[in-house]
Structure formats: C-alpha cells, structure tokens
Amino acid sequence: MTQTLNDILLDPAKRPVVVDALHQLVGQEVSDKSGVSGAAVKLGYATVTKLKPGVVPAAVDKMLPEFTSALEPFYSDYKAKAGTDFGAYLASRQDEASEALLSVTDDRAEYSSSEALKKAYTKLRPNARKNVEEALPRLGALVDKHAG
C-alpha cells in the first residue's frame, strides 16, 4: 500500500522532526536571499520572529496538514511516475506547486488576528512566489528524506 504524504509527514512519531526540518529549511531559504528583495525578506522574517518568538515553528506545525494536502496531488503523481527526486519534480511544476503552497499561507494571513503579521505578510507576498519556487528543490528533498 502506497503511503500518502499525510501518512508520512503527519505521523505522530515523525511530525516533530519534520516540523523542525521545515523550520530549518525556512531559515536556510531566508538566509540565502540577497539583494533588495532579499533584504526585505530578511527584515520581514526578523520582524515576525521578534514580535512573536517561536512563531515560525508553531506556524509550520499548525499549517503542516494544509501544506501536505496542497502537495498531495503532486506527491501522488510523482510516486505514480516512479520518481526518484521529488525536489526536481516540484521544480518541474513550479508554477502549480508554488501557488498550491501559497494558497495555504494566503488563507492564513487573510484570517489572522494579528495586524502586524498581516502587514508583514502583505509586504512579502509580491515576491513570495519566486521565493517558494526557489525553495521547491529543498522542500522536495526534505520530503524524500522523511519518506524514506
């Protein structure tokens, strides 16, 4: 029986490790940004983490079921095609994959009770798709690692 992405990433025994790995991935992606837009991402990230320490891992954990649901169709197709590199697969479908993931954060931001978080997200959102697209290879590698 083929495991779904939910089975893999939301398994209570694996979930804390997956959340920590995703938190680290976010930090790596932010750290790797450069230029003016990179400075904006870094500033936004620093602002959010200063306003609410621990918010990033908590948000990752809270949104993990929605992220896995957003990625499930991609993962199912990848497995059906006997893929060996989910990161490369996601990168090959970057438009669809990034929009699927961003729909989760867009919904969360829209319904957030924190005006400061909404404001920070609104500032970062115009470049978010590019940033998510750049993160897809690492995200896929992370999924492959935890699915193995």
N, C-alpha and C positions, 0 to 999 in steps of 0.2 A: 504494500500500500504506500502510495506516494504521500509524503508529508506536505502539508500546506505551509505557507510562510507563517501563518498564525501559530501552527503547531510548533514550529521551530523557534520563532522569536519570542513567543509569549509563554513558553514552557516555564513554569514557576522556578524550576531549577536553573534555567539559563537566563531568565529575564534580567536579573540584576547585573550580570556580566555583559549582556547585550546593551543595556542602558548605559553602563559605564563606557563601553566601547563606542557607542554613538556619541556620548558626551565628549569623549576624547576626539572623535572624528570632527565634531563641530569646532572644537578648539583648534585642531590642525588646519581646518579649512580657513578659519578666521585668520590664524597666524600667517598663512601662506598668501593672503591678499596683499596687493601692492597698489601703488598709485593713489589717485584721489578717491576713487570709489572704494579701494581697499581701506583707506584711512577712515572713510565713512562707516564701513562695516565694522572695523575695529573699534571705533568710537561708540557705535550703537551697541555692540556686544559688551563693551566695558561699562556703558551706562546701565544697561539692563542688569548685568551681573552685580553692579554696585548697588543699584536700587533694591534688588532682591537677591541676595546671595543664595546660591543653590537653586535658582530658578531654572537654569538650563537643564540639569539632570532631572529635576522634577517635571519640567515640561516634556522632556523626551519620554519619560516614563508614562506620563499621562496621555500623550499623543501616540505612543507606540502602537496601540491597537488600530488606530486610524491610519497611521503610516503603513502598517503591514497590510491592511485592507486595500490601501491605494496601490501598493506594489504587487499584491497577489496576482492580478491578471498577467503582469509582466513575468513574475516568477513561474507561474503555471506554464506560460508559453515557452519560456527558457528551458524548463525541465522537459517539456514535451519534445523540444528540438534537441534534447540531449546536450545542452550547452555545457561548457566547461569553465566559462568566465562570465559570471553574472555582471560584473562591472563593465565589461566590454559590451555585453548585451544591452544593458541600460544606456550606455553611451550611444549605441546604435539607434536607440529610440528616445533620444534625449528630450525632444520636444514634448512627447506624450508623458514620459516618466516625470520630468520636472513639473509639468502642470498638474499631474496627479498628486505629487507630494505638496506642491504649493497650495492646492485646494484645501488641504488639511490646515495649514497654518493661516490661510486667509480666513477660513471659518472661525478658527480660534481667536484670531485678532479681532474680528468683527464683533464677537460676543464677549470679549474681555471686559472686566470691570475696571481694569487699570488704565487710566488715561495716559500715563507715562509710557506704558508698554505699547499701547495703540499708536502713540506718537512715534516711538522709536521704530516700530514695525512699518508704519506708513513711510518713513524716511528711507528705510532699507528696501522696501518692496520693489521699487522700479528696477533695481539691479538683481533682485532675488533669483530670477530665472537663470541668469548667467551663472550665478554662484552655485545654484543647485546643480546645473548641468556640469559644472566643473567638479562637483563632489560625487557624481554618479559612479565613476570607476572605484573610488574608495568605498562608497556605500555598498556596491555590489561585492567587492572583495570581503567586506565585513560580513555580509550575509553568507557568502560562500564559506567563510571560516567557521561561522556558527552553525551552518547546516551540515558540516562535515562530520 
